């Protein structure tokens, strides 16, 4: 045990990273550390990084620089995707003590006791085979639950397979047992996360459909949400099961990236626009009130003005609920970085702004469609200027006056009006 020591955490990137950080923090607490805010003085700072874009790398360096100005005597440990991809680059950052790659991420408390000098622990990604389940316990309301890691897809723009390795998971039995631990903490909603969760079972000869059927029988949980799933892996059987389930909520997030088949092929995506559209139509036919989110990349090499507008029109005709828009970012060791037809950064930004506006209009239309409807909302434990917030099963944000009695409660409400902040107010 290490009494009287303080540790602080900072997480960049996706929900998967948040689930892993939460698990690592509990490891430190078991060793006697006290977890404090990242802005407080600590003995150890753990930064869990992302490397999806170049900007993510820059943010990590900036955060370390700020620590150097305020607390240069602390130990600074960098882990996550950036740490796996560029360990030596990170180790050269002033006052970084330890860089921990994918294989040793869940062994950090022990490593900082063993390593007294600067070191980078970075197993070759091809040798990383172990799966470590993780889950968050932040607000005791919702938990991000990592059910899968790695990816066997090599999309032309993506470094994730290089940072996280091949697709792998625990067995369904082990996964359900871990989910029971989440339920034992009073959590009402579980969000299934991973790199490519639809690929669950590839390492255990099982399927994602088998998993969600097993989780649907889990006692003590009110809701289960699927964070993101590839359209080619979102089968009719999965959609039909979710439509009839009492626990899986009406909310899908389905990456599109482009509405143009030639660009999808160049990206090495495993579907075309026709398949994608059929998935959306299937969902809307079976679950008319379903919230559907979409990832889009703008400014990918070869995306002309005409092709961008083709994507815009494709999205408009889908009738989805919101977009997550990403300007294309050049990443080392990807195929796309060597392609012709480079789109100027300012053009990428202009396209991002246009799709962000489209997302706002799609979200507004979805909210208006749900006005006066009766939905179940789960309120979270956060007081923001006297208000608290929660989400309906179909991912509509609801606000009300802060009331401790509502925390972690699932309530059926009527969505009466939309506030000035764009959230629902209920009766």
NUFILO-826798 format. One record per residue (C-alpha): chain; x, y, z; residue number from 1. Coordinates in steps of 0.25 Angstrom, whole numbers. Each point is the difference from the previous one (the first is absolute). Example, Ala and Ser with C-alpha at 12.3 -4.5 7.8 and 13.67 -1.06 7.14 Angstrom:
2
 chain  east north    up   n
     A    49   -18    31   1
     A     6    14    -2   2
This chain:
427
 chain  east north    up   n
     A     0     0     0   1
     A     4    14    -3   2
     A    -6     9    11   3
     A    -2    15    -1   4
     A     4     1   -15   5
     A   -10     7   -10   6
     A    -2    -4   -14   7
     A    -8     8   -11   8
     A    -5    -4   -14   9
     A    -3     7   -13  10
     A    -6    -7   -11  11
     A     0     4   -15  12
     A    -9    -7   -11  13
     A   -11   -10     0  14
     A    -9    -6    10  15
     A     8   -13     0  16
     A    12     9     5  17
     A    -9     5    12  18
     A    -4   -15     4  19
     A    15    -4     0  20
     A     4    13     8  21
     A   -11    -3    10  22
     A     6   -15     2  23
     A    14     5     1  24
     A    -4    10    11  25
     A    -7   -11     8  26
     A    13    -8    -1  27
     A     8    12     6  28
     A   -11     2    11  29
     A     2   -15     4  30
     A    15     3     2  31
     A    -4    11    10  32
     A     1    12    -9  33
     A   -10    12     1  34
     A    -6     4   -13  35
     A     0    16    -2  36
     A    -4     9   -11  37
     A    10     2   -11  38
     A     0    15     3  39
     A     5    -4    15  40
     A    14    -3     4  41
     A     3   -15    -1  42
     A    12    -9     1  43
     A    -4    -7   -12  44
     A    -7     4   -13  45
     A    -5   -10   -10  46
     A    -4     5   -14  47
     A    -8   -10    -8  48
     A     2     5   -15  49
     A    -7    -1   -13  50
     A     7     1   -13  51
     A   -12     0   -10  52
     A     5    14    -5  53
     A    12     8     0  54
     A    -7    10     9  55
     A    -2   -11    11  56
     A    16    -1     0  57
     A     2    15     2  58
     A   -11     0    11  59
     A     8   -10     8  60
     A    13     8    -2  61
     A    -7    13     5  62
     A    -5    -7    12  63
     A    13    -5     4  64
     A     6    14    -2  65
     A   -10     5    10  66
     A     4   -10    10  67
     A    14     4    -1  68
     A    -3    14     3  69
     A    -8    -3    13  70
     A     5   -13     5  71
     A    13    -5    -6  72
     A     4    -9    12  73
     A   -12   -10    -3  74
     A     1   -13    -8  75
     A    -7     2   -14  76
     A    -4   -13    -7  77
     A    -6    -1   -14  78
     A    -8   -11    -5  79
     A   -10    -3   -10  80
     A     1     0   -16  81
     A    10    11    -1  82
     A     9    -7    10  83
     A    -1   -13    -9  84
     A     3     7   -13  85
     A    11    10     4  86
     A     6    -4    13  87
     A    14     7    -3  88
     A    -6    13    -4  89
     A    -8     0    13  90
     A    12    -4     8  91
     A     7    13    -5  92
     A   -10     9     6  93
     A     5     7    12  94
     A    -3    -7    13  95
     A    -7   -12    -5  96
     A     4   -12     8  97
     A    -6   -12    -6  98
     A    -7    -3   -13  99
     A    -9   -12     1 100
     A    -5    -7   -13 101
     A   -12    -9    -2 102
     A     6   -13     6 103
     A     3     6    14 104
     A   -11    11     1 105
     A    -7    -8    12 106
     A    13    -2     7 107
     A     4    15     3 108
     A    -1     0    15 109
     A    11   -11     1 110
     A     8     6   -11 111
     A     2    13     6 112
     A     5    -7    13 113
     A    10    -7    -9 114
     A     5    10   -10 115
     A     8    11     7 116
     A     6     6   -13 117
     A    -7     5   -13 118
     A    -5   -12    -8 119
     A    -9    -4   -12 120
     A    -7   -14     2 121
     A    -5    -3   -14 122
     A    -3   -14    -4 123
     A    -1    -2   -15 124
     A   -15     1    -3 125
     A     0   -13    -8 126
     A     3    -7    14 127
     A   -11     7     7 128
     A   -10   -11     2 129
     A    -6     1    14 130
     A   -14     6     2 131
     A    -3     9    12 132
     A   -14     3     3 133
     A    -3    14     6 134
     A   -11     8     5 135
     A    -2    14     5 136
     A    -7     4    13 137
     A     1    15     0 138
     A   -14     5     3 139
     A    -7   -13     5 140
     A   -10     2   -11 141
     A     5    -5   -13 142
     A    12    -9    -3 143
     A     9    -1   -12 144
     A     3   -15    -1 145
     A    11    -5    -9 146
     A    -4   -13    -6 147
     A    10     0   -12 148
     A    14     5    -4 149
     A     8     1   -12 150
     A    -4     0   -15 151
     A     2    -9   -12 152
     A    -4    10   -10 153
     A    11     9    -6 154
     A    -8    12    -5 155
     A     9     9    -8 156
     A     0    12    10 157
     A     0    -7    13 158
     A    12    -4    10 159
     A    -9    -7    10 160
     A     4   -14    -4 161
     A    15     4     1 162
     A    -3     6    14 163
     A    -9   -11     6 164
     A     3   -12    -8 165
     A   -10   -11    -5 166
     A   -14    -2     4 167
     A    -2    -7    13 168
     A   -10    -2    11 169
     A    -3    -8    13 170
     A   -11   -11    -2 171
     A   -14     3     2 172
     A     0    -7    13 173
     A    11     8     5 174
     A    -6    13    -6 175
     A   -13    -2     7 176
     A     7    -3    13 177
     A     7    14    -1 178
     A   -13     6    -3 179
     A    -6    -5    13 180
     A    11     7     7 181
     A    -4    13    -6 182
     A   -15    -3     4 183
     A     5    -2    14 184
     A     5    14     1 185
     A   -14     6    -2 186
     A     2     3   -15 187
     A   -13     2    -8 188
     A     5     1   -14 189
     A    12    -8    -7 190
     A     6     6   -13 191
     A     7   -11    -8 192
     A    13     5    -5 193
     A    12    -5    -8 194
     A     8     3   -12 195
     A    -9    -9    -9 196
     A   -11    -6     9 197
     A    -7    -6   -12 198
     A    12    -9    -1 199
     A    -2    -6    14 200
     A     2   -15     0 201
     A    11    -1   -11 202
     A    10    -4    10 203
     A   -10   -10     8 204
     A    -8    -5   -11 205
     A   -13     7     5 206
     A    -8    12    -6 207
     A    -4    13     4 208
     A   -15    -4    -1 209
     A     3   -11     9 210
     A     6    10    10 211
     A   -12    10     0 212
     A   -10   -11     2 213
     A     8    -5    12 214
     A     1    14     6 215
     A   -15     2    -3 216
     A    -3   -10    11 217
     A     9     7    10 218
     A    -7     3    13 219
     A     1    14     6 220
     A     3     9   -12 221
     A   -10     9    -6 222
     A     6     4   -13 223
     A    11    -5    -9 224
     A     5     9   -11 225
     A     9    -4   -12 226
     A    10    11    -2 227
     A     4    -2   -15 228
     A     0   -11   -10 229
     A     4    -2   -14 230
     A   -11     0   -10 231
     A     5   -13    -6 232
     A    -1    -7    13 233
     A   -13     6     4 234
     A    -8   -12    -5 235
     A   -15     0    -1 236
     A    -1   -10    11 237
     A     7    10     9 238
     A    -9    11    -4 239
     A   -12    -9     2 240
     A     4    -5    14 241
     A     3    14     5 242
     A   -14     4    -5 243
     A    -7   -10     8 244
     A    10     1    12 245
     A    -5     6    13 246
     A    14     4     4 247
     A     8     4   -13 248
     A    -4    15    -2 249
     A    -5     6   -14 250
     A    13     6    -3 251
     A    11    -4   -10 252
     A    13     7    -4 253
     A     4    -5   -14 254
     A    13     5    -7 255
     A    -2     5   -14 256
     A    13     8    -3 257
     A    -5     3   -14 258
     A   -13    -1    -9 259
     A     9    -2   -12 260
     A     3   -15    -4 261
     A    13     3    -7 262
     A     5     7    13 263
     A    -5   -11     8 264
     A     8   -10    -8 265
     A    12     9     1 266
     A    -2     0    15 267
     A     0   -15     0 268
     A   -14     0     7 269
     A    -8   -13    -1 270
     A   -13     5    -5 271
     A    -5    10   -10 272
     A   -11    11     0 273
     A   -11   -10    -4 274
     A     3    -9    12 275
     A     1    12     9 276
     A   -14     5    -4 277
     A    -6   -13     1 278
     A     4    -1    15 279
     A    -6    14     3 280
     A   -13    -4    -7 281
     A    -1   -13     8 282
     A     2     7    13 283
     A   -10    11    -3 284
     A   -10   -10    -5 285
     A     1    -8    13 286
     A     3    11    10 287
     A    -6    13    -5 288
     A     5     8    12 289
     A    14    -5     0 290
     A    11    10     1 291
     A    11    -3   -11 292
     A    14     7     1 293
     A    10     0   -12 294
     A    15     2    -1 295
     A     5     7   -12 296
     A    14     4    -5 297
     A     1    12    -8 298
     A    12     4    -9 299
     A     5   -14    -3 300
     A    10    -1   -11 301
     A    -8     1   -14 302
     A   -12     6     6 303
     A    -4    11   -10 304
     A   -10    11     3 305
     A   -10    -9    -8 306
     A     3   -12     7 307
     A    -2     7    14 308
     A   -13     5    -5 309
     A    -4   -14    -4 310
     A     2    -4    15 311
     A    -8    12     5 312
     A   -12    -4    -8 313
     A     2   -15     3 314
     A    -1     4    15 315
     A   -12     9    -2 316
     A    -8   -11    -6 317
     A     4   -10    11 318
     A    -8     8    11 319
     A    10    -3    11 320
     A     0     7    13 321
     A    14     6     2 322
     A    14     0    -6 323
     A    14    -1     6 324
     A     9     7   -10 325
     A    15    -2    -2 326
     A     9     7    -9 327
     A    10   -10    -6 328
     A    13     0     7 329
     A    13    -6    -6 330
     A     6   -11     8 331
     A    13    -7    -2 332
     A     0   -14    -4 333
     A   -14     1    -7 334
     A    -3    -2   -15 335
     A    -7    13    -1 336
     A    12     8     4 337
     A     6    -4   -14 338
     A   -12     3    -8 339
     A    -2    11   -11 340
     A   -11    10     0 341
     A     4     6    14 342
     A   -11    10     5 343
     A     5    13     5 344
     A    -2     2    15 345
     A    -9    12    -1 346
     A    -9    -8    -9 347
     A    -1   -11    10 348
     A    -4    10    10 349
     A   -10     7    -8 350
     A    -6   -14    -3 351
     A     0    -3    15 352
     A    -8    12     3 353
     A   -10    -3   -11 354
     A    -3   -14     5 355
     A     0     5    15 356
     A   -11    10    -4 357
     A    -7   -12    -7 358
     A     1    -8    13 359
     A    -6    11     8 360
     A   -12     1    -9 361
     A    -1   -16     0 362
     A     0     1    15 363
     A   -10    11     1 364
     A   -10    -8    -9 365
     A     2   -13     8 366
     A    -3     8    13 367
     A   -13     7    -6 368
     A    -4   -14    -5 369
     A     0    -5    15 370
     A    -7    12     5 371
     A   -12    -3     9 372
     A     5   -15     0 373
     A     0    -8    13 374
     A    14    -6     2 375
     A     9    -6    12 376
     A    11     9     4 377
     A    12    -4     9 378
     A     6    12     8 379
     A    14     2     3 380
     A     8     5    12 381
     A     5    13    -4 382
     A    -4    14     4 383
     A     2    11   -10 384
     A    -4    13     5 385
     A   -12    -6     7 386
     A    -4    -9   -12 387
     A     1   -15    -2 388
     A    -1    -8   -12 389
     A    -3   -14    -5 390
     A    -3    -7   -13 391
     A   -12    -7    -5 392
     A     1   -14    -6 393
     A     1     5   -14 394
     A    11    10     4 395
     A    -8    13     2 396
     A     6     9    11 397
     A    -9     5    11 398
     A     2    11    10 399
     A    -6     3    13 400
     A     3     7    13 401
     A    11    -7     8 402
     A    -7   -10    10 403
     A     8   -11     7 404
     A   -12    -9     1 405
     A     0    -1   -16 406
     A    15    -5    -1 407
     A     1   -14    -6 408
     A   -15    -1    -2 409
     A    -7    -4   -12 410
     A   -13     8    -2 411
     A   -11     0   -10 412
     A    -3    15    -4 413
     A    -7     7   -11 414
     A    10     9    -9 415
     A    -8    13     1 416
     A     9    11    -5 417
     A    14     3    -5 418
     A     9     9     9 419
     A     9    11    -5 420
     A    11    -9     1 421
     A    -6   -10   -10 422
     A    -4   -10    11 423
     A   -14    -6     3 424
     A    -8     5    12 425
     A   -10   -10     5 426
     A   -13     0     7 427
